[in-house]
Amino acid sequence: MRRKNQRASVRFAASAMERATVGVPSETRDRYHDELVAEMHDLGRLAAWRYAVGVAASASSMHAALTDGGPQPEPAVHLPLGCRMNTRHVWATTHTPDGKLYRACARCGKEYVPMGPGSGFTWG
């Protein structure tokens, strides 16, 4: 039973290594991930967690060293669930640079298109 729990902790730490190497350029990402997992493989559960935390803490400096301080990728924008499902938007009135008013979602930026009778929208 102890061996199974130890492998589960190693799997957790290996997934932490994968997250730590996300910002590394793709040509070296797999190599660094494999090296980090190999260094951690024979460690005990507590030592593997300590190692994973240490690697996660130094991930930004590793990324900076491997990218020569170049531009870092923009973090992914996570839209709220209501916007992704197109069920709940927070409509707000805003204006274009030339002063025309329009409605758009304050969270995701989707423009409001009125649909229905009397909206002035026609197909074709």
C-alpha positions in Angstrom: 0.0 0.0 0.0 2.8 2.4 0.8 4.3 1.8 -2.6 1.0 2.8 -4.3 0.8 6.0 -2.3 4.4 6.8 -3.1 3.7 6.4 -6.8 0.7 8.6 -6.6 2.8 11.4 -5.0 5.3 11.0 -7.7 2.5 11.3 -10.3 1.4 14.5 -8.6 4.9 15.9 -8.6 5.3 14.9 -12.2 2.2 16.9 -13.1 3.7 19.8 -11.2 6.8 19.5 -13.3 4.7 19.6 -16.4 3.0 22.8 -15.2 6.4 24.3 -14.3 7.7 23.8 -17.9 4.7 25.3 -19.6 6.5 28.6 -20.4 9.7 27.0 -21.6 10.2 27.1 -25.4 8.8 24.0 -27.1 12.1 22.7 -28.5 13.5 22.2 -24.9 10.3 21.7 -22.9 10.2 17.9 -23.3 13.8 17.5 -22.4 13.6 19.6 -19.2 10.4 17.9 -18.2 12.0 14.4 -18.6 15.1 15.5 -16.7 13.1 17.0 -13.8 10.9 13.9 -13.5 14.0 11.6 -13.7 15.7 13.5 -10.9 12.7 13.1 -8.7 11.8 9.5 -9.5 13.7 7.8 -6.6 12.7 10.3 -4.0 10.3 9.6 -1.2 6.9 11.1 -1.0 7.9 14.1 1.2 11.1 14.7 -0.7 9.3 14.6 -4.1 6.8 17.2 -2.8 9.7 19.4 -1.6 11.4 19.0 -5.0 8.3 19.8 -6.9 7.7 23.0 -4.8 11.3 24.0 -5.4 11.0 23.5 -9.1 7.7 25.4 -9.3 9.2 28.3 -7.3 12.2 28.5 -9.7 10.1 28.1 -12.9 10.1 31.8 -13.8 13.9 32.1 -13.5 14.3 28.9 -15.6 12.0 30.4 -18.3 13.9 33.7 -18.3 17.2 31.9 -18.7 16.0 29.7 -21.6 14.3 32.5 -23.5 17.1 35.1 -23.1 14.7 37.5 -21.5 12.6 37.7 -24.6 8.9 38.4 -24.6 6.9 36.0 -22.5 3.6 34.5 -23.8 0.5 36.3 -22.7 -1.5 34.3 -20.1 -4.6 32.7 -21.5 -7.7 34.7 -21.0 -10.4 32.7 -19.2 -13.8 34.0 -20.0 -16.6 33.5 -17.5 -18.7 30.4 -18.0 -21.9 32.5 -18.8 -20.0 34.2 -21.6 -18.5 31.0 -23.0 -21.9 29.3 -23.0 -23.5 32.5 -24.5 -26.2 32.5 -21.8 -25.2 35.3 -19.4 -23.6 38.4 -20.6 -23.2 41.7 -18.7 -24.4 44.2 -21.3 -23.0 47.7 -21.0 -23.3 50.7 -23.2 -20.0 52.0 -24.5 -18.9 54.1 -27.4 -16.5 54.0 -30.3 -13.6 56.4 -30.7 -15.8 58.6 -33.0 -18.6 58.8 -30.4 -21.2 56.3 -31.6 -22.9 54.3 -28.9 -23.2 50.5 -28.9 -23.8 47.7 -26.4 -21.2 45.1 -25.6 -20.5 42.6 -22.8 -18.4 44.2 -20.1 -16.7 40.8 -19.3 -15.9 39.3 -22.7 -16.4 42.2 -25.2 -19.0 40.5 -27.4 -21.2 43.0 -29.2 -24.9 42.9 -28.7 -26.9 42.2 -31.8 -30.7 42.7 -31.3 -32.8 39.9 -32.7 -36.5 39.7 -33.0 -39.4 41.8 -34.4 -38.8 45.5 -34.6 -35.1 45.2 -34.1 -34.2 46.4 -37.6 -32.2 43.2 -38.3 -33.0 41.4 -41.5 -31.5 38.3 -43.2 -30.0 38.8 -46.6 
